[in-house]
């Protein structure tokens, strides 16, 4: 019997009608929300109409595939068949609603990069949106009730002619849908594409490619990389980034002499696009920063290296490669040197101030591995500052930028009287976009836009929430600088300000503007302001600031693995890691390759698409070399050797076991380091990484310093977390000044379980420093 004549599946067509209604409803909601939040533009209606057509083809194709299975199940368990279909429709509809929420928030489809985030990062991102979970749950329940009612109300199809027509429609749609996906899916814009299909396809591609990365680089590829960056004097060997540190000081000519080692205050501003420091649609959003910038060194063609916050700290502080998903997000950070660790070794007090949780993007781990003295995050604030609470469940986000900057001034007064390197990461220009004195900034924004034409005024009102945070930060910055100017060390301080990336909620003018941020250096000791037109990136800061500090008795490393150059040279061949953690965007010599499209950059960073296949192919090849070098060095611990690391940070290498052979962990104990002599040292630095086969969750890491009588001078126990990509632990041990002679360090693993484990790729470094 044909399907069309089978009366037992007449309700199947009701389910099809129901799904068509849902598709139409979701497209209407999508169109209305986009227009409400972001306004309309040429082609939007056509894109959404084409998307609606694609959605109908999608539904028909899916139902064509499901129909035989439904028919078979309906013959034996008719009630279950209908219930199962309703549950699937409900599940995918709710999932589509959630995926749409991301699109509405970020103005781009959700991709598989979601899987590169930890559960904690996903949680904080979702909670920062401040979603009304109670209202959402009620809506989901009402939605389920509506589906049931519609299913009951929609008439079943009993006409044989109608069934035959629907049957033909489904099976004609199936090959058309396949054809459209093969030929057109990749060319759909972000409005036409079905957001759920985009996510599921990207997720499938992610799973098939997730384990692929660069295992090796040939001599030819390394030579090609060196040709792309000829400004470095490379050292032949196993570490292809390693080169002699260029000690030439270009920055010093712009400053009067400081009274000893200058303080360095680095402010990384969340969401600070370079456009915001200029007139934005004839509106001055940042008058205070503009005034400061007029008295500063300003690089107007500066790139950040990532579309999200994960990139800025390793690139600014160490000119480090990106890794597979971002340097700080690697479970095993390779041995490396940064500005933080170098200045710590040279007598600086090093601090990181943050209004949110420092665990986000693993900032705390990155800084602690770099021997920072203080990580001050949202767990440390005094009660006089208001907490930011979002969502119905009262999620504690952190503190706004005013609280961050003013609280830090109170903290630094309690720190040792040493030259300081203070790193700030702001957060108010980031979801949930909560600020103090909201009513004041509503009026402030209204006064700025009152003379604009209606369309421009509507634009500012549409993005009002985000623009107010820009105004808020600008005022907080002024208050911070004003308060800082009252300090005795103000004139001996250098301020460095940049953005981590552009604010994604306010769509940048073009693809390259996602990475365009200001680079500003200010001090009262500055001889005169200057504006620089050369193209630079965050990678160029590390080898600019350190040579400047050499005249103030900062001992420079002899070697460097910097990915960049310095801020006074033209930077070419810059690769970017986008939000999806793909390195597919590239800048070279005035051209920008973005997602396979080649553009020519103008002086104001406007772009024009160009048709130049030779240059496109050359840039694609160069991009691949840079990407491979980034992955190879970071994933296989080939950034700097342990000897260079220790020498750069004025440490003595006491023990090193690189890339150990596979070893069996039987019994209760596994020795990592046994009785290394540490007599005469004031500080010990212990770093260990390894992979493990087996369940390690019951293990603990034990570190001890013992005297010759086996008495414990130091004893510490750390839990061991089971991670797919390996385990890493970094510890700093401060030894007492009256420590007895003959002391030694040892470290070992202990487990309760009798199950054997396999320890692989063990890498251990123990170093010491004498004060």
C-alpha positions as CSV (number, residue, x, y, z in Angstrom):
1,X,0.0,0.0,0.0
2,X,1.4,3.5,-0.9
3,X,2.1,6.0,1.9
4,X,-0.4,8.4,0.4
5,X,-3.2,5.9,0.8
6,X,-2.3,4.8,4.3
7,X,-5.0,6.3,6.5
8,X,-3.0,5.4,9.6
9,X,-0.5,8.2,8.9
10,X,-3.0,11.0,8.3
11,X,-1.8,12.8,11.5
12,X,1.7,12.9,10.0
13,X,0.6,15.7,7.7
14,X,-0.8,17.6,10.7
15,X,2.7,17.5,12.2
16,X,4.1,18.8,8.9
17,X,1.6,21.7,8.9
18,X,2.5,22.4,12.5
19,X,6.3,22.6,11.7
20,X,5.6,24.9,8.7
21,X,3.8,27.3,11.1
22,X,6.7,27.2,13.5
23,X,9.2,27.9,10.6
24,X,7.2,30.9,9.6
25,X,6.8,32.1,13.1
26,X,10.5,31.9,13.8
27,X,11.4,33.8,10.7
28,X,9.0,36.5,11.6
29,X,10.4,36.8,15.1
30,X,13.9,36.8,13.6
31,X,13.1,39.6,11.2
32,X,11.3,41.7,13.7
33,X,14.0,41.3,16.4
34,X,16.8,42.2,13.9
35,X,15.0,45.3,12.7
36,X,14.2,46.4,16.3
37,X,17.7,45.9,17.6
38,X,19.9,46.7,14.6
39,X,17.6,48.4,12.1
40,X,16.9,47.5,8.5
41,X,19.3,47.6,5.5
42,X,19.2,46.9,1.8
43,X,18.7,43.2,1.2
44,X,17.6,42.2,4.7
45,X,14.0,41.4,3.6
46,X,15.2,39.5,0.6
47,X,17.7,37.5,2.7
48,X,15.1,36.6,5.2
49,X,12.6,35.7,2.5
50,X,15.2,33.4,0.8
51,X,15.9,32.0,4.3
52,X,12.3,31.2,4.8
53,X,12.3,29.3,1.5
54,X,15.3,27.4,2.6
55,X,13.6,26.6,5.9
56,X,10.6,25.1,4.2
57,X,12.9,23.0,2.0
58,X,14.7,21.9,5.1
59,X,11.4,20.8,6.9
60,X,10.2,19.0,3.8
61,X,13.5,17.2,3.3
62,X,13.6,16.1,7.0
63,X,10.0,14.9,6.9
64,X,10.7,13.0,3.7
65,X,13.5,11.1,5.4
66,X,11.4,10.5,8.6
67,X,8.2,9.4,6.8
68,X,9.2,5.7,6.3
69,X,10.3,5.3,9.9
70,X,7.2,7.1,11.2
71,X,5.0,4.9,9.0
72,X,6.6,1.7,10.3
73,X,6.3,2.8,14.0
74,X,2.8,4.0,13.4
75,X,1.6,0.6,12.3
76,X,2.7,-1.0,15.7
77,X,2.7,1.9,18.2
78,X,0.5,4.7,16.8
79,X,0.4,6.8,20.0
80,X,4.2,6.6,20.5
81,X,4.9,7.6,16.9
82,X,2.9,10.9,17.4
83,X,4.3,11.6,20.8
84,X,7.9,11.0,19.6
85,X,7.4,13.3,16.7
86,X,6.0,16.0,19.0
87,X,8.9,15.7,21.4
88,X,11.4,16.0,18.6
89,X,9.6,19.1,17.2
90,X,9.5,20.6,20.6
91,X,13.2,19.9,21.3
92,X,14.5,21.3,18.1
93,X,12.3,24.3,18.3
94,X,13.5,25.2,21.8
95,X,17.1,24.6,20.7
96,X,16.5,26.9,17.7
97,X,15.1,29.5,20.0
98,X,18.2,29.4,22.1
99,X,20.5,29.6,19.1
100,X,18.5,32.6,17.8
101,X,19.1,34.3,21.2
102,X,22.9,34.1,20.5
103,X,22.4,35.6,17.1
104,X,20.3,38.4,18.5
105,X,23.0,39.1,21.1
106,X,26.1,38.9,18.9
107,X,24.6,39.5,15.5
108,X,26.3,36.4,14.0
109,X,25.3,32.8,14.0
110,X,26.5,30.5,16.7
111,X,29.4,28.3,15.6
112,X,31.2,25.2,16.9
113,X,33.7,27.4,18.7
114,X,31.3,26.9,21.6
115,X,33.0,23.6,22.2
116,X,36.4,25.3,22.8
117,X,35.0,27.0,25.9
118,X,35.0,25.4,29.3
119,X,31.7,24.8,31.1
120,X,32.6,27.7,33.4
121,X,33.2,30.1,30.4
122,X,29.9,29.1,28.8
123,X,28.2,29.6,32.2
124,X,29.6,33.0,32.8
125,X,28.8,34.1,29.2
126,X,25.2,32.9,29.5
127,X,24.8,34.4,32.9
128,X,26.3,37.7,31.8
129,X,23.4,38.1,29.3
130,X,21.1,38.5,32.3
131,X,18.4,36.4,30.8
132,X,15.1,36.2,32.7
133,X,15.2,32.4,33.3
134,X,11.8,32.2,35.1
135,X,10.1,34.0,32.2
136,X,11.9,31.8,29.7
137,X,10.8,28.6,31.5
138,X,7.2,29.9,31.6
139,X,7.4,30.6,27.8
140,X,8.8,27.2,27.1
141,X,6.0,25.5,29.0
142,X,3.4,27.7,27.2
143,X,5.1,26.8,23.9
144,X,4.8,23.1,24.7
145,X,1.1,23.6,25.6
146,X,0.6,25.6,22.3
147,X,2.1,22.7,20.3
148,X,-0.2,20.2,21.8
149,X,-3.2,22.4,21.2
150,X,-2.2,23.1,17.6
151,X,-1.7,19.4,17.0
152,X,-5.1,18.6,18.4
153,X,-6.8,21.4,16.4
154,X,-5.1,21.0,13.1
155,X,-7.2,18.8,10.9
156,X,-5.8,15.5,9.7
157,X,-5.5,15.1,6.0
158,X,-7.8,12.4,4.7
159,X,-8.1,13.3,1.1
160,X,-6.1,10.8,-1.1
161,X,-5.4,13.5,-3.6
162,X,-4.0,15.9,-0.9
163,X,-1.9,13.1,0.5
164,X,-0.5,12.3,-2.8
165,X,0.3,16.0,-3.5
166,X,2.0,16.3,-0.1
167,X,3.9,13.1,-0.7
168,X,5.2,14.4,-4.1
169,X,6.1,17.8,-2.5
170,X,8.3,16.1,0.2
171,X,10.2,13.9,-2.2
172,X,10.7,16.6,-4.7
173,X,12.0,18.9,-2.0
174,X,14.6,16.4,-0.9
175,X,16.9,16.5,-3.9
176,X,16.4,20.3,-4.3
177,X,17.4,20.7,-0.6
178,X,20.6,18.6,-1.2
179,X,21.4,20.7,-4.3
180,X,20.9,24.0,-2.5
181,X,23.2,22.9,0.4
182,X,25.9,21.8,-2.0
183,X,25.8,24.8,-4.2
184,X,24.5,27.7,-2.1
185,X,24.8,27.1,1.6
186,X,28.3,28.4,2.0
187,X,27.3,31.6,0.1
188,X,24.3,32.4,2.3
189,X,24.7,35.5,4.4
190,X,24.1,35.5,8.1
191,X,20.4,36.5,7.7
192,X,19.4,34.0,5.1
193,X,21.1,31.0,6.7
194,X,19.2,28.8,9.1
195,X,20.9,29.5,12.4
196,X,20.4,25.9,13.7
197,X,21.6,24.3,10.5
198,X,24.7,26.5,10.6
199,X,25.5,25.4,14.1
200,X,24.9,21.7,13.5
201,X,26.9,21.7,10.3
202,X,29.8,23.6,12.0
203,X,29.6,21.2,14.9
204,X,29.9,18.2,12.6
205,X,32.9,19.7,10.9
206,X,34.4,20.5,14.3
207,X,34.2,17.0,15.5
208,X,35.8,15.7,12.3
209,X,38.6,18.2,12.5
210,X,39.0,18.7,16.2
211,X,42.0,16.4,16.6
212,X,44.0,17.7,13.7
213,X,46.8,20.1,14.3
214,X,50.4,20.7,13.2
215,X,52.7,17.9,14.4
216,X,55.8,19.0,12.6
217,X,57.3,21.7,10.4
218,X,59.7,21.0,7.6
219,X,63.0,22.9,7.2
220,X,61.5,24.5,4.1
221,X,58.5,25.7,6.1
222,X,60.6,27.1,8.9
223,X,62.9,28.9,6.3
224,X,59.8,30.3,4.7
225,X,58.6,31.6,8.0
226,X,61.9,33.3,8.7
227,X,61.7,34.9,5.3
228,X,58.3,36.4,6.2
229,X,59.9,38.0,9.3
230,X,63.4,38.9,8.3
231,X,63.8,41.5,11.0
232,X,64.9,38.9,13.5
233,X,68.4,37.3,13.9
234,X,67.3,33.7,14.3
235,X,69.2,31.1,16.1
236,X,69.3,27.7,14.4
237,X,68.0,24.8,16.4
238,X,64.9,23.1,17.6
239,X,63.2,26.4,18.6
240,X,62.3,28.1,15.3
241,X,61.0,31.3,16.9
242,X,64.2,31.9,19.0
243,X,66.2,34.9,18.0
244,X,68.6,37.4,19.5
245,X,66.7,40.1,21.5
246,X,66.9,43.4,19.7
247,X,68.0,45.8,22.4
248,X,67.7,49.0,20.3
249,X,65.5,51.6,22.2
250,X,63.2,53.6,19.9
251,X,60.7,54.6,22.6
252,X,63.2,56.4,24.9
253,X,63.7,59.4,22.6
254,X,60.1,60.5,23.3
255,X,60.5,60.7,27.1
256,X,62.4,62.8,29.6
257,X,64.5,60.8,32.1
258,X,62.5,59.1,34.9
259,X,63.5,59.0,38.5
260,X,64.6,55.4,38.6
261,X,62.5,52.5,37.3
262,X,59.2,53.9,36.0
263,X,55.9,52.3,37.0
264,X,54.0,50.8,34.0
265,X,50.2,50.9,34.1
266,X,48.6,48.9,31.3
267,X,44.9,49.3,30.8
268,X,43.2,46.8,28.4
269,X,39.7,48.1,27.7
270,X,37.1,45.6,26.9
271,X,35.4,46.3,23.5
272,X,37.4,49.4,22.7
273,X,37.3,49.8,18.9
274,X,39.5,52.5,17.5
275,X,36.4,54.1,16.0
276,X,35.2,55.1,19.5
277,X,38.2,57.4,20.2
278,X,37.2,59.6,17.2
279,X,34.0,61.2,16.2
280,X,31.5,58.3,15.9
281,X,28.8,59.5,13.5
282,X,29.7,63.1,14.5
283,X,29.4,62.2,18.2
284,X,32.3,62.4,20.6
285,X,31.7,59.4,22.8
286,X,35.1,59.6,24.7
287,X,36.0,63.2,25.3
288,X,38.3,62.4,28.2
289,X,40.2,59.7,26.4
290,X,40.4,62.0,23.4
291,X,42.0,64.7,25.5
292,X,44.4,62.2,27.0
293,X,45.2,60.9,23.6
294,X,46.0,64.4,22.3
295,X,48.9,64.4,24.9
296,X,50.1,60.9,24.1
297,X,51.9,58.6,21.6
298,X,49.1,57.2,19.5
299,X,49.3,54.4,16.9
300,X,46.2,54.8,14.7
301,X,46.8,51.6,12.7
302,X,47.0,49.0,15.5
303,X,45.6,45.5,15.4
304,X,44.6,43.2,18.1
305,X,45.2,39.6,17.2
306,X,41.9,38.0,18.2
307,X,38.2,38.7,17.9
308,X,37.8,37.8,21.6
309,X,39.5,38.6,24.9
310,X,41.6,35.4,25.0
311,X,44.3,36.9,22.7
312,X,45.3,40.2,24.3
313,X,47.2,39.2,27.4
314,X,49.7,36.7,25.8
315,X,50.2,38.9,22.7
316,X,50.7,42.2,24.6
317,X,52.8,40.8,27.4
318,X,54.8,38.2,25.6
319,X,54.3,38.5,21.8
320,X,53.3,34.8,22.0
321,X,51.8,32.5,19.4
322,X,48.1,31.7,19.4
323,X,48.1,27.9,19.8
324,X,45.1,25.9,18.6
325,X,42.4,27.8,20.5
326,X,44.2,30.7,22.1
327,X,47.4,30.6,24.1
328,X,46.0,31.0,27.6
329,X,43.3,28.3,26.9
330,X,45.9,25.6,26.3
331,X,45.7,23.1,29.1
332,X,49.5,22.8,28.9
333,X,51.2,26.2,28.5
334,X,54.6,25.9,26.8
335,X,57.6,27.4,28.5
336,X,57.6,31.1,27.8
337,X,58.8,34.5,28.9
338,X,56.6,37.6,29.3
339,X,56.9,41.2,30.4
340,X,55.3,40.2,33.7
341,X,57.9,37.5,34.5
342,X,60.9,39.7,33.3
343,X,59.8,42.7,35.4
344,X,59.2,40.4,38.4
345,X,62.7,39.2,38.1
346,X,64.0,42.8,38.0
347,X,62.5,43.9,41.3
348,X,59.0,45.1,40.1
349,X,55.8,44.5,42.1
350,X,53.6,42.9,39.5
351,X,49.8,43.0,39.8
352,X,46.7,42.2,37.8
353,X,43.4,44.0,38.5
354,X,40.1,42.7,37.1
355,X,36.4,43.3,37.9
356,X,35.3,39.8,37.1
357,X,36.6,36.3,37.8
358,X,40.2,35.9,36.8
359,X,39.6,32.3,35.9
360,X,37.8,33.5,32.8
361,X,40.0,32.6,29.8
362,X,42.4,31.2,32.4
363,X,43.9,34.6,33.0
364,X,44.8,33.6,36.6
365,X,46.7,30.5,35.5
366,X,48.6,32.5,32.8
367,X,49.6,35.2,35.3
368,X,50.6,32.8,38.1
369,X,52.8,30.8,35.7
370,X,54.4,34.2,35.0
371,X,55.2,34.7,38.6
372,X,52.8,37.6,39.2
373,X,52.7,38.9,42.8
374,X,49.0,39.8,43.0
375,X,45.8,38.7,41.1
376,X,43.0,40.9,42.3
377,X,39.6,39.9,41.0
378,X,35.9,40.0,42.0
379,X,36.6,37.9,45.1
380,X,38.7,40.6,46.6
381,X,36.7,43.9,46.5
382,X,35.6,45.8,49.6
383,X,32.0,46.1,50.5
384,X,31.8,49.8,49.7
385,X,31.6,48.9,46.0
386,X,28.3,47.7,44.5
387,X,28.2,44.2,43.1
388,X,26.8,43.6,39.6
389,X,24.0,41.0,40.0
390,X,22.3,39.8,36.8
391,X,19.5,37.4,35.9
392,X,16.6,36.0,37.9
393,X,18.9,33.7,39.7
394,X,21.0,36.6,41.0
395,X,24.3,35.7,39.3
396,X,27.3,37.7,40.6
397,X,29.1,39.1,37.6
398,X,31.6,41.3,39.3
399,X,32.2,45.1,39.5
400,X,32.0,48.0,37.0
401,X,35.1,49.9,35.7
402,X,34.8,52.7,38.2
403,X,35.0,50.3,41.1
404,X,37.8,48.4,39.4
405,X,40.0,51.6,38.9
406,X,39.3,53.2,42.3
407,X,39.6,50.0,44.3
408,X,43.0,49.4,42.7
409,X,44.3,52.7,44.0
410,X,43.4,51.7,47.5
411,X,45.2,48.3,47.0
412,X,48.5,49.6,45.6
413,X,48.9,51.8,48.7
414,X,49.2,48.6,50.7
415,X,51.8,47.0,48.4
416,X,55.6,47.0,48.9
417,X,57.3,50.2,48.0
418,X,58.7,49.0,44.7
419,X,58.4,50.0,41.1
420,X,55.2,48.5,39.8
421,X,53.8,46.8,36.8
422,X,50.0,47.0,37.0
423,X,47.8,45.3,34.4
424,X,44.1,46.2,34.3
425,X,41.4,44.5,32.3
426,X,38.1,46.4,32.3
427,X,34.6,44.9,31.8
428,X,31.8,47.4,31.7
429,X,31.9,47.5,27.9
430,X,30.9,43.8,27.9
431,X,27.7,41.9,28.5
432,X,25.8,42.4,30.7
433,X,26.6,46.1,30.1
434,X,25.6,47.1,33.7
435,X,26.9,50.5,34.9
436,X,26.4,52.8,37.9
437,X,24.2,55.9,37.6
438,X,22.3,54.6,34.6
439,X,19.8,57.5,34.5
440,X,22.6,60.0,34.3
441,X,24.1,58.3,31.2
442,X,20.7,58.1,29.6
443,X,20.5,61.8,29.8
444,X,24.1,62.2,28.8
445,X,23.6,60.1,25.6
446,X,20.4,62.0,24.8
447,X,22.3,65.4,25.0
448,X,25.0,64.1,22.6
449,X,22.6,62.9,19.9
450,X,19.8,65.5,20.1
451,X,21.1,67.4,17.0
452,X,21.5,64.3,14.8
453,X,19.0,63.4,12.1
454,X,16.3,61.0,12.8
455,X,18.0,57.9,11.3
456,X,21.2,58.5,13.2
457,X,19.4,59.2,16.4
458,X,17.4,56.0,16.0
459,X,20.7,54.2,15.5
460,X,22.1,55.5,18.8
461,X,18.8,54.7,20.6
462,X,18.9,51.1,19.2
463,X,22.3,50.5,20.7
464,X,21.7,52.8,23.7
465,X,22.7,50.1,26.3
466,X,26.2,49.7,24.7
467,X,26.9,53.4,24.0
468,X,26.2,54.3,27.6
469,X,28.9,51.9,28.8
470,X,31.4,53.7,26.6
471,X,30.5,57.0,28.2
472,X,30.7,55.4,31.6
473,X,34.2,54.0,31.1
474,X,35.4,57.4,29.7
475,X,34.3,59.1,32.9
476,X,35.8,56.4,35.1
477,X,39.1,56.7,33.2
478,X,39.1,60.5,33.9
479,X,38.4,60.0,37.6
480,X,41.2,57.3,37.7
481,X,43.8,59.6,36.1
482,X,42.7,62.5,38.2
483,X,43.2,60.5,41.4
484,X,46.4,59.0,40.2
485,X,47.8,62.5,39.5
486,X,47.6,63.2,43.2
487,X,50.0,60.4,43.9
488,X,53.7,61.0,44.5
489,X,54.7,58.5,41.8
490,X,52.4,59.9,39.1
491,X,55.2,61.6,37.2
492,X,57.2,58.4,37.3
493,X,54.5,56.4,35.7
494,X,53.8,55.3,32.1
495,X,50.2,54.6,31.1
496,X,49.6,52.2,28.2
497,X,46.0,51.9,26.9
498,X,44.5,49.6,24.2
499,X,41.4,47.6,23.4
500,X,41.1,43.9,23.5
501,X,38.9,43.8,20.4
502,X,36.0,45.7,18.9
503,X,32.5,45.6,20.6
504,X,30.8,42.9,18.7
505,X,27.3,44.1,19.7
506,X,27.8,47.3,17.7
507,X,28.6,45.9,14.3
508,X,32.0,47.2,13.0
509,X,32.0,49.0,9.6
510,X,33.8,46.2,7.9
511,X,35.5,42.8,8.7
512,X,39.0,44.3,9.3
513,X,37.6,46.7,11.9
514,X,36.9,43.8,14.2
515,X,40.6,43.9,15.0
516,X,41.3,47.6,14.9
517,X,42.1,49.0,18.3
518,X,43.9,52.1,19.6
519,X,47.4,51.9,21.0
520,X,48.1,54.8,23.4
521,X,51.2,55.5,25.6
522,X,51.0,58.5,28.0
523,X,53.2,60.0,30.7
524,X,53.9,63.3,32.2
525,X,57.5,62.7,31.2
526,X,56.5,62.6,27.5
527,X,58.4,65.3,25.6
528,X,55.7,65.8,23.0
529,X,52.7,63.9,21.6
530,X,53.0,62.1,18.3
531,X,50.7,60.1,16.0
532,X,52.1,57.2,14.1
533,X,50.8,55.8,10.8
534,X,52.8,52.6,10.6
535,X,50.8,49.4,10.9
536,X,51.4,47.6,14.2
537,X,49.8,45.0,16.5
538,X,49.8,43.9,20.1
539,X,52.6,41.6,19.3
540,X,54.9,44.6,18.9
541,X,54.6,45.9,22.4
542,X,56.9,43.4,24.2
543,X,60.0,44.2,22.3
544,X,59.3,47.9,22.4
545,X,58.9,48.5,26.2
546,X,61.7,46.2,27.4
547,X,64.6,48.0,25.6
548,X,63.3,51.3,26.9
549,X,63.5,50.0,30.5
550,X,67.1,48.7,30.0
551,X,68.5,52.2,30.9
552,X,66.8,51.8,34.3
553,X,68.7,48.7,35.3
554,X,66.2,46.2,33.9
555,X,68.2,43.3,32.7
556,X,67.0,42.3,29.3
557,X,66.8,38.7,28.1
558,X,69.5,37.8,25.6
559,X,67.0,35.9,23.5
560,X,63.4,36.3,22.5
561,X,60.7,34.2,20.8
562,X,58.5,37.2,20.0
563,X,56.0,36.7,17.2
564,X,56.1,40.5,16.5
565,X,58.6,43.3,16.1
566,X,58.4,46.8,17.7
567,X,55.9,49.6,17.5
568,X,58.2,51.8,15.4
569,X,58.5,49.4,12.5
570,X,56.0,48.4,9.9
571,X,54.4,45.1,10.8
572,X,53.4,42.7,8.0
573,X,52.1,39.2,7.8
574,X,49.8,39.4,10.7
575,X,47.5,36.5,11.3
576,X,44.3,36.8,13.3
577,X,42.3,34.3,15.4
578,X,38.5,34.9,15.0
579,X,35.7,34.2,17.3
580,X,35.5,30.6,16.1
581,X,39.1,30.1,17.0
582,X,40.0,29.8,13.3
583,X,43.2,31.5,12.0
584,X,41.8,32.4,8.6
585,X,42.1,36.2,8.5
586,X,45.5,37.8,7.5
587,X,47.0,41.2,6.9
588,X,50.0,41.8,4.6
589,X,51.4,45.0,3.1
590,X,48.1,46.9,2.9
591,X,45.9,43.9,2.0
592,X,43.5,42.0,4.1
593,X,42.4,38.4,3.6
594,X,39.1,37.8,5.4
595,X,37.3,34.5,5.2
596,X,38.7,33.8,1.7
597,X,37.9,37.3,0.3
598,X,40.8,39.7,-0.6
599,X,40.5,43.4,0.3
600,X,42.7,46.4,-0.2
601,X,42.9,48.6,2.9
602,X,42.7,52.4,2.7
603,X,44.4,54.8,5.1
604,X,41.2,55.0,7.3
605,X,40.9,51.2,7.3
606,X,38.0,51.2,4.9
607,X,38.3,48.3,2.5
608,X,37.6,47.5,-1.2
609,X,37.3,43.9,-2.5
610,X,39.9,43.2,-5.1
611,X,40.3,40.5,-7.7
612,X,44.0,39.4,-7.6
613,X,44.3,35.7,-7.6
614,X,48.1,35.7,-7.4
615,X,48.2,37.9,-4.3
616,X,45.3,35.9,-2.8
617,X,47.2,32.6,-3.3
618,X,50.4,34.1,-1.9
619,X,48.6,35.5,1.2
620,X,46.8,32.2,1.7
621,X,50.2,30.3,1.6
622,X,51.8,32.8,4.0
623,X,48.8,32.6,6.4
624,X,49.2,28.8,6.5
625,X,52.9,29.1,7.4
626,X,52.2,31.5,10.3
627,X,49.3,29.4,11.5
628,X,51.4,26.2,11.5
629,X,54.3,27.9,13.3
630,X,51.9,29.2,15.9
631,X,50.4,25.7,16.5
632,X,53.7,23.8,16.2
633,X,55.6,25.9,18.8
634,X,52.9,26.3,21.3
635,X,51.5,22.7,21.2
636,X,54.9,21.0,21.3
637,X,56.6,23.3,23.8
638,X,59.0,24.8,21.3
639,X,58.6,28.5,22.3
640,X,61.8,28.8,24.3
641,X,64.1,26.2,25.9
642,X,64.3,25.8,29.6
643,X,67.8,27.2,29.7
644,X,66.8,30.4,28.0
645,X,63.7,30.7,30.2
646,X,65.8,30.5,33.4
647,X,68.5,32.8,32.1
648,X,65.9,35.4,31.0
649,X,64.3,35.4,34.4
650,X,67.6,35.3,36.4
651,X,66.9,31.8,37.7
652,X,69.3,28.9,38.0
653,X,68.1,25.7,36.3
654,X,68.3,23.1,39.1
655,X,66.5,20.2,37.4
656,X,65.0,19.7,34.0
657,X,63.5,16.6,32.4
658,X,62.0,17.5,29.0
659,X,59.6,15.3,27.1
660,X,60.1,12.2,29.3
661,X,59.5,8.7,28.1
662,X,56.3,6.9,28.9
663,X,56.3,5.6,32.4
664,X,54.1,3.2,34.4
665,X,52.5,4.5,37.6
666,X,52.0,1.5,39.8
667,X,51.4,1.4,43.6
668,X,50.8,4.5,45.6
669,X,53.7,6.8,44.8
670,X,55.2,8.2,41.6
671,X,58.4,10.2,42.0
672,X,58.7,13.3,39.8
673,X,61.7,14.9,41.4
674,X,63.9,13.3,44.1
675,X,66.1,15.2,46.5
676,X,67.4,18.1,44.4
677,X,69.8,20.3,46.4
678,X,68.3,23.8,46.9
679,X,70.6,25.1,49.6
680,X,71.2,28.9,49.4
681,X,68.1,29.7,47.3
682,X,65.4,32.2,48.4
683,X,62.8,31.2,45.9
684,X,62.0,27.9,44.0
685,X,59.9,27.7,40.9
686,X,58.5,24.3,40.1
687,X,56.6,23.6,36.8
688,X,55.4,20.1,35.7
689,X,53.3,19.0,32.8
690,X,52.3,15.5,31.6
691,X,49.6,13.5,29.9
692,X,48.1,10.5,31.7
693,X,46.3,7.4,30.5
694,X,43.8,6.3,33.2
695,X,41.7,7.9,35.9
696,X,43.8,10.4,37.7
697,X,41.1,12.2,39.7
698,X,42.0,10.5,43.0
699,X,45.7,11.6,42.7
700,X,47.3,14.4,44.6
701,X,50.6,16.3,43.9
702,X,52.9,16.6,46.9
703,X,55.8,19.0,47.1
704,X,58.3,19.1,49.9
705,X,61.5,20.8,51.0
706,X,63.3,18.7,53.6
707,X,66.5,19.0,55.6
708,X,69.2,16.4,56.0
709,X,67.3,14.9,58.9
710,X,64.2,14.5,56.7
711,X,62.4,17.3,58.6
712,X,59.9,19.3,56.5
713,X,60.8,22.9,55.8
714,X,58.0,23.2,53.2
715,X,55.0,20.9,52.5
716,X,52.2,21.5,50.0
717,X,49.5,19.3,48.6
718,X,47.6,20.0,45.3
719,X,44.7,18.1,43.8
720,X,45.2,16.8,40.3
721,X,42.5,17.5,37.7
722,X,41.9,15.1,34.9
723,X,42.1,17.0,31.6
724,X,41.9,15.6,28.2
725,X,44.9,17.6,26.9
726,X,47.2,17.1,29.9
727,X,48.0,18.3,33.4
728,X,50.1,21.4,34.3
729,X,51.1,22.8,37.7
730,X,53.2,25.8,38.6
731,X,54.3,26.5,42.2
732,X,56.5,29.2,43.8
733,X,58.2,28.2,47.0
734,X,59.6,31.0,49.2
735,X,62.2,29.6,51.5
736,X,62.8,31.0,55.0
737,X,66.0,33.1,55.4
738,X,67.1,30.9,58.3
739,X,66.7,27.6,56.3
740,X,69.2,25.0,57.5
741,X,72.0,23.7,55.3
742,X,71.6,20.5,53.3
743,X,68.0,21.1,52.2
744,X,66.5,19.5,49.2
745,X,63.3,19.5,47.1
746,X,61.2,16.6,46.0
747,X,57.8,16.2,44.4
748,X,55.7,13.1,43.8
749,X,52.2,11.9,43.0
750,X,50.1,9.9,45.4
751,X,47.0,7.9,44.6
752,X,44.5,5.9,46.7
753,X,43.5,3.6,43.9
754,X,45.5,0.4,43.0
755,X,44.8,0.9,39.3
756,X,47.8,1.4,37.2
757,X,48.3,4.7,35.3
758,X,50.6,5.6,32.4
759,X,52.4,8.9,32.6
760,X,53.4,10.3,29.2
761,X,55.3,13.3,27.9
762,X,56.5,14.3,31.4
763,X,58.2,17.7,31.4
764,X,59.6,19.0,34.7
765,X,61.5,22.2,35.4
766,X,62.8,23.2,38.8
767,X,64.6,26.5,39.0
768,X,65.8,28.7,41.9
769,X,66.6,32.4,42.4
770,X,68.9,34.0,45.0
771,X,67.9,37.5,46.2
